[in-house]
Each structure stands twice: as structure tokens, then as C-alpha cells.
Amino acid sequence: MKTIQPEELQAKLDAGETVHMIDVRESDEVANGMIPGAQHLPLGLVEFKHQELDKSKEYVMICRSGGRSGQACQFLESQGFDVTNLSGGMLDWKGQVQ
């Protein structure tokens, strides 16, 4: 599984790169803040809604610490998606949240 460090993701965002991010935390968790531009798709719905995602795009998966996003990465990889796990998740994210 590919991973990206929070600092690497921040650098991509600061450089104006288009990064497709999916936050798989629960609604009460994202209410406390998400990385700007991230899409919310709770882990429990990934299996049912993955067909709505675009296989031509690379996605960065985000959760609290990296465990649930890792599960989402494993599932999406098995379905043919290009996904990367945010190492350390939101616990290690020092950037802006909305």
C-alpha cells in the first residue's frame, strides 16, 4: 500500500496541485474538521459507493490515525483504484482544517 506523509500532502496542496482526498471517518469526527477539499465518505459506505469514484484519478485516503483509511485503501486497490494512505491520519495533520 502506498502512503504519503502529512508534510508531503501539505506540500502538494500548497503547490496548488489537484489532490483528490477522501475522509473515511464518521460524521461526528469530520464535524471537528476536515482537510479543505476532502470528500467525506465514511468507511462503512466505501464498499457500496466506490462505483461513484473515478478509476482514472488517484485518491488520498484519510482517517483519524491511518487504520481505517488503510482498510479503505486495501478494498479500493482490490477494485482497481489508485489510492494512497495518509500516514498518521488527522492525528499527525498539522495543516488547515475546515
DSSP file (Angstrom, degrees, kcal/mol; ACC not computed):
  #  RESIDUE AA STRUCTURE BP1 BP2  ACC     N-H-->O    O-->H-N    N-H-->O    O-->H-N    TCO  KAPPA ALPHA  PHI   PSI    X-CA   Y-CA   Z-CA
    1    1 A M              0   0    0      0, 0.0     2,-0.2     0, 0.0    83,-0.1   0.000 360.0 360.0 360.0 132.4    0.0    0.0    0.0
    2    2 A K  E     -a   84   0A   0     81,-0.5    83,-2.7    71,-0.1     2,-0.3  -0.514 360.0-167.7 -75.4 145.3    1.3    3.4   -0.9
    3    3 A T  E     -a   85   0A   0     81,-0.2     2,-0.4    -2,-0.2    83,-0.2  -0.931  11.4-158.4-130.6 157.9    1.5    6.0    1.8
    4    4 A I  E     -a   86   0A   0     81,-2.4    83,-2.6    -2,-0.3    80,-0.0  -0.998  20.6-126.5-133.9 138.6    2.0    9.7    2.0
    5    5 A Q     >  -     0   0    0     -2,-0.4     4,-2.2    81,-0.2     3,-0.5  -0.524  26.0-115.8 -80.0 150.7    3.3   11.7    4.9
    6    6 A P  H  > S+     0   0    0      0, 0.0     4,-2.6     0, 0.0     5,-0.2   0.871 117.0  54.1 -54.2 -38.0    1.2   14.7    6.1
    7    7 A E  H  > S+     0   0    0      2,-0.2     4,-2.1     1,-0.2     5,-0.1   0.878 107.3  50.6 -65.9 -36.7    4.0   17.1    5.2
    8    8 A E  H  > S+     0   0    0     -3,-0.5     4,-2.0     2,-0.2    -1,-0.2   0.913 111.4  47.7 -66.5 -42.5    4.1   15.7    1.6
    9    9 A L  H  X S+     0   0    0     -4,-2.2     4,-2.4     1,-0.2    -2,-0.2   0.919 110.8  51.7 -63.7 -43.2    0.4   16.1    1.3
   10   10 A Q  H  X S+     0   0    0     -4,-2.6     4,-2.8     1,-0.2    -1,-0.2   0.899 108.1  52.2 -60.3 -40.6    0.6   19.7    2.6
   11   11 A A  H  X S+     0   0    0     -4,-2.1     4,-1.8     2,-0.2    -1,-0.2   0.898 109.1  49.6 -63.9 -40.5    3.4   20.5    0.1
   12   12 A K  H  <>S+     0   0    0     -4,-2.0     5,-2.3     2,-0.2     4,-0.2   0.929 113.6  45.8 -62.9 -45.1    1.2   19.2   -2.8
   13   13 A L  H ><5S+     0   0    0     -4,-2.4     3,-1.4     1,-0.2    -2,-0.2   0.909 111.9  51.3 -65.0 -41.8   -1.7   21.4   -1.6
   14   14 A D  H 3<5S+     0   0    0     -4,-2.8    -1,-0.2     1,-0.3    -2,-0.2   0.825 106.4  55.5 -63.9 -31.4    0.5   24.4   -1.0
   15   15 A A  T 3<5S-     0   0    0     -4,-1.8    -1,-0.3    -5,-0.2    -2,-0.2   0.473 119.0-112.6 -80.8  -1.7    1.8   24.0   -4.6
   16   16 A G  T < 5 +     0   0    0     -3,-1.4    -3,-0.2     1,-0.2    -2,-0.1   0.624  60.9 158.3  82.1  12.7   -1.7   24.1   -5.9
   17   17 A E      < -     0   0    0     -5,-2.3     2,-0.7    -6,-0.2    -1,-0.2  -0.406  48.5-114.1 -68.3 145.9   -1.8   20.5   -7.1
   18   18 A T        -     0   0    0     -2,-0.1     2,-0.5     2,-0.0    -1,-0.1  -0.746  40.4-178.6 -80.3 117.1   -5.2   18.9   -7.5
   19   19 A V        -     0   0    0     -2,-0.7     2,-0.8    -6,-0.0    40,-0.1  -0.981  21.2-145.6-122.0 122.7   -5.4   16.2   -4.9
   20   20 A H  E     -b   59   0A   0     38,-0.7    40,-2.9    -2,-0.5     2,-0.4  -0.794  27.1-176.8 -89.9 110.9   -8.4   14.0   -4.6
   21   21 A M  E     -b   60   0A   0     -2,-0.8    18,-2.8    16,-0.4     2,-0.5  -0.890  15.0-166.1-115.4 138.7   -8.9   13.3   -0.9
   22   22 A I  E     -bc  61  39A   0     38,-2.8    40,-2.8    -2,-0.4     2,-0.6  -0.986   8.5-154.5-125.4 122.0  -11.5   11.1    0.7
   23   23 A D  E     -bc  62  40A   0     16,-3.2    18,-2.5    -2,-0.5    40,-0.2  -0.856   8.3-173.5 -95.5 117.1  -12.0   11.2    4.5
   24   24 A V        +     0   0    0     38,-3.1    19,-2.4    -2,-0.6    20,-0.2   0.266  43.8 117.2 -98.0  11.4  -13.4    7.9    5.7
   25   25 A R  S    S-     0   0    0     37,-0.3    16,-0.1    17,-0.2     2,-0.1  -0.229  73.6 -89.8 -71.7 168.6  -14.1    9.0    9.3
   26   26 A E    >>  -     0   0    0     16,-0.1     4,-2.1     1,-0.1     3,-0.8  -0.332  39.5-103.4 -76.0 162.1  -17.6    9.0   10.8
   27   27 A S  H 3> S+     0   0    0      1,-0.3     4,-1.5     2,-0.2    -1,-0.1   0.860 120.4  54.0 -56.5 -41.1  -19.8   12.2   10.6
   28   28 A D  H 34 S+     0   0    0      1,-0.2     4,-0.3     2,-0.2    -1,-0.3   0.812 109.8  49.5 -66.5 -27.7  -19.2   13.2   14.2
   29   29 A E  H X4 S+     0   0    0     -3,-0.8     3,-1.4     1,-0.2    -2,-0.2   0.919 109.8  48.1 -75.4 -44.6  -15.4   13.0   13.6
   30   30 A V  H >< S+     0   0    0     -4,-2.1     3,-1.9     1,-0.3    -2,-0.2   0.737  96.8  72.9 -70.0 -19.9  -15.4   15.2   10.5
   31   31 A A  T 3< S+     0   0    0     -4,-1.5    -1,-0.3     1,-0.3    -2,-0.2   0.769  91.7  58.8 -61.8 -23.7  -17.6   17.7   12.2
   32   32 A N  T <  S-     0   0    0     -3,-1.4    -1,-0.3    -4,-0.3    -2,-0.2   0.460 129.2 -61.3 -84.7  -1.3  -14.4   18.6   14.2
   33   33 A G    <   -     0   0    0     -3,-1.9     2,-0.3    65,-0.1    -1,-0.3  -0.109  45.7-151.9 128.8 136.9  -12.7   19.5   10.9
   34   34 A M        -     0   0    0     -3,-0.1    64,-3.0    -2,-0.1     3,-0.1  -0.870  41.1 -88.7-125.8 161.2  -11.5   18.0    7.6
   35   35 A I    >   -     0   0    0     -2,-0.3     3,-2.4    62,-0.2    62,-0.2  -0.571  60.5 -98.0 -66.7 129.7   -8.7   18.9    5.3
   36   36 A P  T 3  S+     0   0    0      0, 0.0    -1,-0.1     0, 0.0     3,-0.1  -0.248 109.9  22.4 -53.6 131.8  -10.1   21.6    2.9
   37   37 A G  T 3  S+     0   0    0      1,-0.3   -16,-0.4    -3,-0.1     2,-0.1   0.265  90.7 133.1  94.6 -10.6  -11.2   20.0   -0.3
   38   38 A A    <   -     0   0    0     -3,-2.4     2,-0.4   -18,-0.1    -1,-0.3  -0.436  51.6-134.0 -74.2 148.5  -11.6   16.5    1.1
   39   39 A Q  E     -c   22   0A   0    -18,-2.8   -16,-3.2    -2,-0.1     2,-0.6  -0.836  17.3-129.2 -99.3 138.1  -14.7   14.5    0.3
   40   40 A H  E     +c   23   0A   0     -2,-0.4   -16,-0.2   -18,-0.2   -18,-0.0  -0.803  39.5 154.3 -93.5 122.4  -16.5   12.7    3.1
   41   41 A L        -     0   0    0    -18,-2.5     5,-0.1    -2,-0.6   -15,-0.1  -0.772  38.5-134.3-144.5  95.1  -17.2    9.0    2.5
   42   42 A P    >>  -     0   0    0      0, 0.0     3,-2.4     0, 0.0     4,-0.7  -0.146  21.5-116.5 -53.8 144.4  -17.5    7.0    5.8
   43   43 A L  H >> S+     0   0    0    -19,-2.4     3,-1.1     1,-0.3     4,-0.6   0.847 113.4  61.8 -50.7 -40.5  -15.6    3.7    5.7
   44   44 A G  H 34 S+     0   0    0      1,-0.3    -1,-0.3   -20,-0.2     4,-0.2   0.677 107.8  44.3 -63.1 -16.9  -18.9    1.8    6.1
   45   45 A L  H <> S+     0   0    0     -3,-2.4     4,-2.1     2,-0.1     3,-0.4   0.524  86.7  90.0-103.5  -8.3  -20.1    3.2    2.8
   46   46 A V  H <X S+     0   0    0     -3,-1.1     4,-1.4    -4,-0.7     3,-0.2   0.913  87.2  51.2 -56.6 -45.6  -17.0    2.7    0.7
   47   47 A E  H  < S+     0   0    0     -4,-0.6    -1,-0.2     1,-0.2     4,-0.2   0.848 116.6  40.9 -61.0 -33.8  -18.0   -0.7   -0.4
   48   48 A F  H  4 S+     0   0    0     -3,-0.4    -1,-0.2    -4,-0.2    -2,-0.2   0.709 123.7  35.2 -88.9 -22.1  -21.4    0.5   -1.5
   49   49 A K  H >< S+     0   0    0     -4,-2.1     3,-2.1    -3,-0.2     4,-0.3   0.367  81.4 102.7-115.0   3.8  -20.4    3.8   -3.1
   50   50 A H  G >< S+     0   0    0     -4,-1.4     3,-1.8     1,-0.3    -1,-0.1   0.790  73.2  67.7 -61.8 -25.5  -17.0    3.0   -4.7
   51   51 A Q  G 3  S+     0   0    0      1,-0.3    -1,-0.3    -4,-0.2     4,-0.1   0.669  91.1  63.6 -68.4 -13.8  -18.6    2.8   -8.1
   52   52 A E  G <  S+     0   0    0     -3,-2.1    -1,-0.3     2,-0.1    -2,-0.2   0.576  89.3  88.5 -82.4 -10.2  -19.2    6.6   -7.8
   53   53 A L  S <  S-     0   0    0     -3,-1.8     2,-0.6    -4,-0.3     3,-0.0  -0.487  83.7-115.5 -87.4 160.8  -15.5    7.2   -7.8
   54   54 A D    >   -     0   0    0     -2,-0.2     3,-1.7     1,-0.1    -2,-0.1  -0.860  12.8-156.8-102.0 116.7  -13.4    7.7  -10.9
   55   55 A K  T 3  S+     0   0    0     -2,-0.6    27,-0.2     1,-0.3    -1,-0.1   0.638  91.3  66.4 -67.9 -13.0  -10.7    5.0  -11.5
   56   56 A S  T 3  S+     0   0    0     25,-0.1     2,-0.3     2,-0.1    -1,-0.3   0.565  93.2  75.6 -83.7  -7.1   -8.7    7.4  -13.6
   57   57 A K  S <  S-     0   0    0     -3,-1.7    25,-0.7     0, 0.0     2,-0.4  -0.739  78.3-128.4-104.1 151.8   -8.0    9.6  -10.5
   58   58 A E  E     - d   0  82A   0     -2,-0.3   -38,-0.7    23,-0.1     2,-0.4  -0.830  27.5-156.3 -94.0 137.1   -5.6    9.0   -7.7
   59   59 A Y  E     -bd  20  83A   0     23,-2.5    25,-2.4    -2,-0.4     2,-0.6  -0.920  12.8-148.7-118.0 141.1   -7.1    9.3   -4.2
   60   60 A V  E     -bd  21  84A   0    -40,-2.9   -38,-2.8    -2,-0.4     2,-0.4  -0.944  21.6-147.0-103.2 122.5   -5.6   10.0   -0.9
   61   61 A M  E     -bd  22  85A   0     23,-3.2    25,-2.5    -2,-0.6     2,-0.4  -0.748  16.8-169.6 -95.7 137.0   -7.5    8.3    1.9
   62   62 A I  E     +b   23   0A   0    -40,-2.8   -38,-3.1    -2,-0.4   -37,-0.3  -0.962  17.0 147.0-130.1 139.3   -7.7   10.0    5.3
   63   63 A C        -     0   0    0     -2,-0.4    27,-2.6    23,-0.3    28,-0.2  -0.751  61.2 -74.0-145.9-159.4   -8.9    8.9    8.7
   64   64 A R  S    S-     0   0    0     25,-0.3    27,-2.6    -2,-0.2    28,-0.3   0.949 119.4  -5.4 -70.4 -49.3   -8.1    9.6   12.4
   65   65 A S  S    S-     0   0    0     24,-0.2    23,-0.6    25,-0.2    24,-0.2   0.494 103.4 -92.5-127.7  -7.7   -4.8    7.6   12.6
   66   66 A G  S  > S+     0   0    0     22,-0.2     4,-1.0    21,-0.2    23,-0.1   0.276  99.0  99.0 112.6 -10.4   -4.4    5.7    9.3
   67   67 A G  H  > S+     0   0    0      2,-0.2     4,-1.8     3,-0.1     5,-0.1   0.961  86.8  38.2 -75.3 -53.5   -6.0    2.4   10.2
   68   68 A R  H  > S+     0   0    0      1,-0.2     4,-2.3     2,-0.2     5,-0.2   0.885 116.5  52.4 -67.1 -37.7   -9.5    2.8    8.7
   69   69 A S  H  > S+     0   0    0      1,-0.2     4,-2.4     2,-0.2    -1,-0.2   0.848 106.6  55.3 -66.7 -30.8   -8.1    4.7    5.7
   70   70 A G  H  X S+     0   0    0     -4,-1.0     4,-2.4     2,-0.2    -2,-0.2   0.894 106.9  49.5 -64.5 -40.3   -5.7    1.7    5.2
   71   71 A Q  H  X S+     0   0    0     -4,-1.8     4,-2.2     2,-0.2    -2,-0.2   0.916 111.0  49.6 -63.0 -42.9   -8.7   -0.6    5.2
   72   72 A A  H  X S+     0   0    0     -4,-2.3     4,-2.9     1,-0.2     5,-0.2   0.902 109.7  52.2 -62.8 -40.7  -10.3    1.6    2.6
   73   73 A C  H  X S+     0   0    0     -4,-2.4     4,-3.0     2,-0.2     5,-0.2   0.931 108.4  50.4 -60.8 -46.3   -7.1    1.6    0.5
   74   74 A Q  H  X S+     0   0    0     -4,-2.4     4,-1.8     2,-0.2    -2,-0.2   0.923 114.0  44.5 -59.8 -44.9   -6.9   -2.2    0.6
   75   75 A F  H  X S+     0   0    0     -4,-2.2     4,-0.8     2,-0.2    -2,-0.2   0.950 115.6  46.1 -64.7 -48.8  -10.5   -2.5   -0.6
   76   76 A L  H ><>S+     0   0    0     -4,-2.9     5,-2.5     1,-0.2     3,-0.7   0.877 109.8  54.4 -65.8 -36.9  -10.3    0.1   -3.3
   77   77 A E  H ><5S+     0   0    0     -4,-3.0     3,-1.8     1,-0.2    -1,-0.2   0.911 104.9  54.7 -59.4 -41.1   -7.0   -1.3   -4.6
   78   78 A S  H 3<5S+     0   0    0     -4,-1.8    -1,-0.2     1,-0.3    -2,-0.2   0.711 106.9  52.2 -65.7 -18.7   -8.7   -4.7   -5.0
   79   79 A Q  T <<5S-     0   0    0     -4,-0.8    -1,-0.3    -3,-0.7    -2,-0.2   0.333 127.9 -97.3 -98.3   4.7  -11.3   -2.9   -7.1
   80   80 A G  T < 5S+     0   0    0     -3,-1.8    -3,-0.2     1,-0.3     2,-0.2   0.630  75.4 141.0  94.2  14.7   -8.7   -1.3   -9.4
   81   81 A F      < -     0   0    0     -5,-2.5     2,-0.8    -8,-0.1    -1,-0.3  -0.596  53.4-126.8 -91.2 153.1   -8.3    2.1   -7.9
   82   82 A D  E     + d   0  58A   0    -25,-0.7   -23,-2.5   -27,-0.2     2,-0.3  -0.871  46.5 165.5 -96.5 104.5   -5.1    4.1   -7.4
   83   83 A V  E     - d   0  59A   0     -2,-0.8   -81,-0.5   -25,-0.2     2,-0.4  -0.905  25.9-164.0-129.2 151.8   -5.1    5.0   -3.7
   84   84 A T  E     -ad   2  60A   0    -25,-2.4   -23,-3.2    -2,-0.3     2,-0.4  -0.994  19.5-131.9-133.8 137.8   -2.6    6.3   -1.2
   85   85 A N  E     -ad   3  61A   0    -83,-2.7   -81,-2.4    -2,-0.4     2,-0.9  -0.764  18.2-126.1 -93.8 132.8   -3.0    6.2    2.6
   86   86 A L  E >   -a    4   0A   0    -25,-2.5     3,-1.6    -2,-0.4   -23,-0.3  -0.684  32.8-129.3 -75.8 109.2   -2.3    9.4    4.7
   87   87 A S  T 3  S+     0   0    0    -83,-2.6   -21,-0.2    -2,-0.9     5,-0.1  -0.391  87.5   6.1 -63.7 128.0    0.2    8.1    7.2
   88   88 A G  T >> S-     0   0    0    -23,-0.6     4,-0.9    -2,-0.2     3,-0.7   0.305  99.2-141.0  82.3 -11.0   -0.8    9.0   10.8
   89   89 A G  H X>  -     0   0    0     -3,-1.6     3,-1.1     1,-0.2     4,-0.6  -0.032  58.6 -25.7  54.9-154.0   -4.1   10.4    9.6
   90   90 A M  H 34 S+     0   0    0    -27,-2.6    -1,-0.2     1,-0.3     3,-0.2   0.714 130.3  70.6 -68.4 -20.6   -5.6   13.5   11.2
   91   91 A L  H <4 S+     0   0    0    -27,-2.6    -1,-0.3    -3,-0.7    -2,-0.2   0.859 108.9  35.3 -62.6 -32.8   -3.7   12.9   14.4
   92   92 A D  H << S+     0   0    0     -3,-1.1     2,-0.4    -4,-0.9    -1,-0.2   0.492  91.8 111.7 -98.4  -5.0   -0.5   13.9   12.5
   93   93 A W     <  +     0   0    0     -4,-0.6   -86,-0.0    -5,-0.2    -5,-0.0  -0.567  34.6 173.0 -74.5 124.6   -2.0   16.5   10.2
   94   94 A K        +     0   0    0     -2,-0.4    -1,-0.2     2,-0.0     3,-0.1   0.447  48.9  94.1-107.9  -5.1   -0.7   20.0   11.2
   95   95 A G  S    S-     0   0    0      1,-0.2   -88,-0.0   -89,-0.1    -2,-0.0   0.047  86.0 -56.3 -80.5-170.1   -2.3   21.9    8.3
   96   96 A Q        -     0   0    0    -60,-0.0     2,-0.3     2,-0.0    -1,-0.2  -0.298  47.8-166.4 -67.7 147.6   -5.5   23.8    7.9
   97   97 A V              0   0    0    -62,-0.2   -62,-0.2    -3,-0.1   -64,-0.0  -0.947 360.0 360.0-129.7 156.3   -8.9   22.1    8.6
   98   98 A Q              0   0    0    -64,-3.0   -65,-0.1    -2,-0.3   -63,-0.1   0.352 360.0 360.0-126.3 360.0  -12.4   23.3    7.8
